[in-house]
Amino acid sequence: MSSCVRCCTSYHRKCIGNAPQELMTITHRAFLCHRCYNNTPKGLNAPDPRLPNRRLDETDLLYEDKNENELPMDLFIKSARSKWKQPSAEFDLPDDLLQELRSALIVACNGLAPAPYVMLRRSLYLHNKTRDLLPVTDVFICSCDPLLGCDDNCQNRALQQECEMTTCPCRNFCSNRCFSTQPSDANHLTLFLTEKKGWGVKTNRFIQPGELVIEYVGEVIDKKTWEARKKKMTRYDHMYFMALNQSEIVDASRKGNLARFINHACDPNLQVEKWYVHRIPRLGLFAKTQIAEGEELSYNYSVKW
């Protein structure tokens, strides 16, 4: 039998061809019917579906009658009783695989990689509406000492704005240009497979507090496009949306960088900050504390501006 994961709708496997075409197949013995698909809550807080404890294979058939016109109930009951007396076997990962997962030795490679996506260096704007730029009146020239450079007392740093190379008095000694000077290859980060949270990102070197680790990039869309994309998603799809402001959203579902794989944590080692670079808002993941080499990166997904 093939059953819906949310209701009691079921079909024989030999009759599945005559079933309504609106079925969304999940496994060879589970599907989501048209009614449940349209009424299923979508989002991170949606309840988990009712999935079978153990997936059966061809050898688990109770009884397969070659004569479709007859149903020998005595043989069916006898076979069912013998099957139900067998304890269900639980699936466990091999010890060597668990050890590799715990020690973060498994990394992305051919045959073991996440779903494909387009790598971006900078966010790509897809809408033609007016961008939410920093007003010209809010652009300042810092008063830092050219001999000392832009330190923590830099006026633009306090306002989370990058200094302009042409107007900053420190010129080449300016240290308040983390977005513009950050390498786009992100060689200091590694994608790996975690034990319970899917894919994750770890660092290959020591990171100082307050350092920009990576920029969160993707497709910048408006609210209308955002709502349209959400309606096409099922509850089994991953969400990579991050609000840039009240009218623009960064979507890293199709295009982005390694920042899309960084997991959530209630006590993270990264925090999201919005900075302005040439008056354009950009999202950066900055280190909250010292991060040791090989440590997994995380931030709180509850980002509000």
C-alpha positions as CSV (number, residue, x, y, z in Angstrom):
1,M,0.0,0.0,0.0
2,S,1.0,3.6,-0.7
3,S,-0.3,6.0,1.9
4,C,-0.5,9.8,2.3
5,V,1.8,11.1,5.0
6,R,-0.9,13.3,6.5
7,C,-4.3,11.6,6.1
8,C,-5.7,8.1,5.6
9,T,-5.8,8.2,1.8
10,S,-4.2,5.0,0.5
11,Y,-3.9,3.1,-2.8
12,H,-2.7,-0.3,-3.8
13,R,0.6,-0.1,-5.6
14,K,-1.0,-1.8,-8.6
15,C,-3.8,0.8,-8.6
16,I,-1.6,3.8,-8.2
17,G,-1.8,4.4,-11.9
18,N,-5.5,5.0,-11.7
19,A,-5.1,7.5,-8.8
20,P,-5.5,11.2,-9.2
21,Q,-2.6,12.9,-11.0
22,E,-2.3,15.5,-8.2
23,L,-0.3,13.2,-6.0
24,M,3.2,14.4,-4.9
25,T,5.4,11.3,-4.5
26,I,7.7,11.3,-1.5
27,T,8.9,7.7,-1.4
28,H,7.8,4.5,-3.1
29,R,5.3,3.9,-0.3
30,A,4.4,7.5,0.7
31,F,2.9,10.5,-1.0
32,L,1.1,13.8,-0.3
33,C,-2.4,13.9,-1.7
34,H,-3.9,16.9,-3.4
35,R,-6.1,17.9,-0.4
36,C,-3.2,17.7,2.1
37,Y,-0.8,19.5,-0.2
38,N,-3.1,22.5,-0.5
39,N,-4.0,22.6,3.2
40,T,-0.5,21.7,4.6
41,P,1.0,24.6,6.6
42,K,4.2,25.8,5.0
43,G,7.1,27.4,6.8
44,L,9.6,26.6,9.6
45,N,7.0,26.2,12.3
46,A,4.8,23.8,10.4
47,P,4.2,20.4,12.1
48,D,6.2,17.4,11.0
49,P,4.4,14.9,8.7
50,R,3.4,11.5,9.9
51,L,6.1,9.3,8.3
52,P,6.4,5.5,8.7
53,N,8.8,4.3,11.3
54,R,10.4,1.8,8.9
55,R,10.3,1.8,5.1
56,L,9.3,-1.6,3.7
57,D,10.8,-3.2,0.6
58,E,9.6,-6.0,-1.6
59,T,10.4,-8.7,0.9
60,D,8.1,-7.2,3.5
61,L,4.9,-7.9,1.5
62,L,2.5,-9.8,3.8
63,Y,1.0,-11.8,1.0
64,E,0.8,-11.4,-2.8
65,D,-2.0,-13.4,-4.4
66,K,-1.4,-14.3,-8.0
67,N,-5.2,-14.7,-8.5
68,E,-6.6,-11.1,-8.3
69,N,-10.2,-12.4,-8.1
70,E,-9.7,-14.2,-4.8
71,L,-8.4,-13.1,-1.4
72,P,-7.5,-16.0,0.9
73,M,-8.0,-14.4,4.3
74,D,-6.7,-17.4,6.2
75,L,-3.3,-17.2,4.5
76,F,-3.3,-13.4,4.8
77,I,-3.9,-13.5,8.6
78,K,-1.3,-16.3,9.1
79,S,1.3,-14.3,7.2
80,A,0.4,-11.1,9.0
81,R,0.7,-12.7,12.4
82,S,4.1,-14.1,11.6
83,K,5.3,-10.7,10.3
84,W,4.0,-8.7,13.3
85,K,5.9,-11.0,15.7
86,Q,9.2,-9.9,14.2
87,P,10.8,-7.0,16.1
88,S,11.4,-3.9,13.9
89,A,15.0,-3.2,13.2
90,E,16.4,0.3,13.9
91,F,18.7,1.9,11.4
92,D,22.1,3.0,12.7
93,L,24.9,4.7,10.8
94,P,28.2,2.8,10.7
95,D,30.7,3.6,13.4
96,D,33.4,4.7,10.9
97,L,30.9,7.1,9.2
98,L,29.8,8.6,12.6
99,Q,33.4,9.1,13.5
100,E,34.1,11.0,10.3
101,L,31.0,13.1,10.8
102,R,31.9,14.0,14.4
103,S,35.5,14.9,13.5
104,A,34.2,16.9,10.4
105,L,36.4,14.9,8.0
106,I,33.7,14.6,5.4
107,V,33.7,17.5,3.0
108,A,31.9,18.3,-0.3
109,C,33.3,16.3,-3.2
110,N,32.2,14.4,-6.3
111,G,29.3,12.1,-5.3
112,L,28.8,13.8,-1.9
113,A,27.7,17.4,-2.3
114,P,24.7,19.6,-1.7
115,A,22.1,20.6,-4.2
116,P,23.7,22.7,-7.0
117,Y,23.5,26.4,-6.9
118,V,25.1,29.4,-8.7
119,M,28.1,30.9,-6.9
120,L,27.9,34.7,-6.5
121,R,30.5,37.2,-5.4
122,R,28.1,40.1,-4.9
123,S,24.3,40.2,-4.5
124,L,22.4,40.4,-7.8
125,Y,19.4,42.9,-8.0
126,L,16.5,41.4,-9.9
127,H,13.9,44.2,-9.4
128,N,13.6,47.5,-11.2
129,K,12.1,49.4,-8.3
130,T,13.9,52.3,-6.5
131,R,16.6,50.9,-4.2
132,D,16.7,51.7,-0.5
133,L,20.0,53.7,-0.5
134,L,21.6,55.6,2.2
135,P,20.7,59.3,1.9
136,V,23.4,61.6,0.6
137,T,23.0,63.8,3.7
138,D,24.0,60.8,5.9
139,V,27.4,60.2,4.1
140,F,30.2,61.5,6.3
141,I,34.0,62.0,6.0
142,C,35.8,60.6,9.1
143,S,38.3,62.7,11.0
144,C,40.7,59.9,11.8
145,D,44.5,60.6,12.1
146,P,46.2,59.5,8.8
147,L,49.2,58.3,10.8
148,L,47.1,56.0,12.9
149,G,44.5,54.9,10.4
150,C,40.8,54.3,11.0
151,D,40.5,52.7,14.4
152,D,37.5,51.8,16.6
153,N,36.9,55.5,17.1
154,C,36.2,56.1,13.4
155,Q,32.9,57.9,12.9
156,N,31.9,55.9,9.9
157,R,32.7,52.6,11.7
158,A,30.3,53.5,14.5
159,L,27.6,54.2,11.9
160,Q,28.4,51.0,10.1
161,Q,29.5,52.7,6.9
162,E,32.6,52.0,4.9
163,C,34.9,54.9,4.3
164,E,35.2,56.2,0.7
165,M,38.7,55.6,-0.7
166,T,38.7,59.0,-2.4
167,T,37.6,61.1,0.7
168,C,39.0,59.2,3.7
169,P,42.0,61.1,5.1
170,C,43.8,57.8,5.8
171,R,43.7,56.7,2.2
172,N,45.6,53.4,1.9
173,F,45.9,53.1,5.6
174,C,42.1,53.1,6.1
175,S,41.0,49.9,7.9
176,N,37.3,50.6,7.6
177,R,36.8,49.0,4.3
178,C,36.2,45.3,5.2
179,F,33.6,44.6,2.5
180,S,35.7,46.1,-0.3
181,T,38.9,44.4,0.7
182,Q,37.6,41.0,1.6
183,P,38.7,38.2,-0.8
184,S,35.8,36.8,-2.8
185,D,37.1,33.2,-2.8
186,A,36.5,32.6,1.0
187,N,39.4,30.1,1.2
188,H,39.3,30.4,5.0
189,L,36.0,28.6,5.1
190,T,35.2,24.9,4.4
191,L,31.8,23.2,3.7
192,F,31.3,20.0,5.6
193,L,28.6,17.5,6.5
194,T,27.4,17.8,10.1
195,E,26.1,14.9,12.1
196,K,22.5,16.1,12.7
197,K,22.1,19.5,10.9
198,G,22.9,18.7,7.3
199,W,25.6,20.8,5.7
200,G,27.6,23.4,7.7
201,V,30.5,25.7,7.4
202,K,33.7,25.7,9.5
203,T,36.8,28.0,9.6
204,N,40.3,27.0,8.6
205,R,42.0,29.7,10.7
206,F,41.7,31.7,13.8
207,I,39.2,34.6,13.6
208,Q,39.3,37.7,15.7
209,P,36.2,39.3,17.4
210,G,34.6,41.9,15.2
211,E,36.1,40.5,12.0
212,L,34.0,40.2,8.9
213,V,33.8,36.4,8.2
214,I,31.7,36.4,5.0
215,E,29.1,38.5,3.3
216,Y,25.5,37.0,2.8
217,V,24.8,37.4,-0.9
218,G,22.0,36.2,-3.2
219,E,19.3,37.5,-5.4
220,V,17.8,40.8,-4.1
221,I,14.1,40.7,-4.8
222,D,11.1,42.8,-3.8
223,K,8.2,41.7,-1.6
224,K,5.9,40.7,-4.5
225,T,8.5,38.3,-5.9
226,W,9.3,37.0,-2.4
227,E,5.6,36.1,-1.8
228,A,5.4,34.4,-5.2
229,R,8.5,32.3,-4.4
230,K,7.2,31.3,-1.0
231,K,3.9,30.0,-2.6
232,K,5.9,27.7,-4.9
233,M,7.8,26.1,-2.0
234,T,6.8,23.0,-0.1
235,R,7.5,22.4,3.5
236,Y,10.4,20.1,2.5
237,D,12.3,22.9,0.8
238,H,15.0,24.9,2.5
239,M,14.5,28.6,3.0
240,Y,17.4,31.0,2.4
241,F,15.6,34.4,2.7
242,M,17.1,37.2,4.7
243,A,15.6,40.7,4.9
244,L,17.8,43.4,3.6
245,N,15.3,46.2,4.6
246,Q,11.5,46.6,4.7
247,S,11.1,46.4,0.9
248,E,14.0,44.1,-0.2
249,I,14.9,40.5,0.6
250,V,18.1,38.6,-0.2
251,D,17.2,35.1,-1.5
252,A,20.2,32.7,-1.7
253,S,18.1,29.7,-2.7
254,R,19.3,29.6,-6.3
255,K,22.4,31.9,-6.2
256,G,24.6,32.7,-3.3
257,N,27.9,31.7,-1.5
258,L,29.0,29.6,1.4
259,A,27.0,31.8,3.8
260,R,23.8,30.0,2.8
261,F,25.1,26.8,4.5
262,I,25.8,28.4,7.9
263,N,23.5,26.9,10.5
264,H,21.4,28.5,13.3
265,A,22.4,28.5,17.0
266,C,20.8,30.1,20.0
267,D,24.3,30.9,21.3
268,P,26.1,31.7,18.0
269,N,29.7,32.8,17.3
270,L,28.5,35.2,14.4
271,Q,26.1,38.1,14.2
272,V,24.5,39.7,11.2
273,E,25.2,43.4,10.6
274,K,24.0,45.7,7.9
275,W,26.6,48.0,6.5
276,Y,26.5,50.6,3.8
277,V,29.1,50.5,1.0
278,H,28.9,53.4,-1.5
279,R,25.4,54.0,0.0
280,I,24.3,50.5,-0.9
281,P,23.2,48.2,2.0
282,R,25.0,44.9,2.4
283,L,24.7,42.1,4.9
284,G,27.8,40.8,6.7
285,L,28.4,38.0,9.2
286,F,30.8,39.3,11.9
287,A,32.5,37.3,14.6
288,K,31.0,37.9,18.1
289,T,33.9,36.1,19.9
290,Q,37.2,34.5,19.1
291,I,36.6,31.6,16.8
292,A,39.2,28.8,16.8
293,E,40.4,26.9,13.8
294,G,38.1,24.1,12.8
295,E,35.1,25.5,14.7
296,E,31.7,25.4,13.1
297,L,30.2,28.8,12.3
298,S,26.6,29.8,13.3
299,Y,24.3,32.8,13.8
300,N,20.8,33.5,15.0
301,Y,18.3,33.3,12.2
302,S,16.0,35.8,13.9
303,V,17.3,38.9,12.1
304,K,15.3,42.1,12.6
305,W,16.1,45.6,11.5
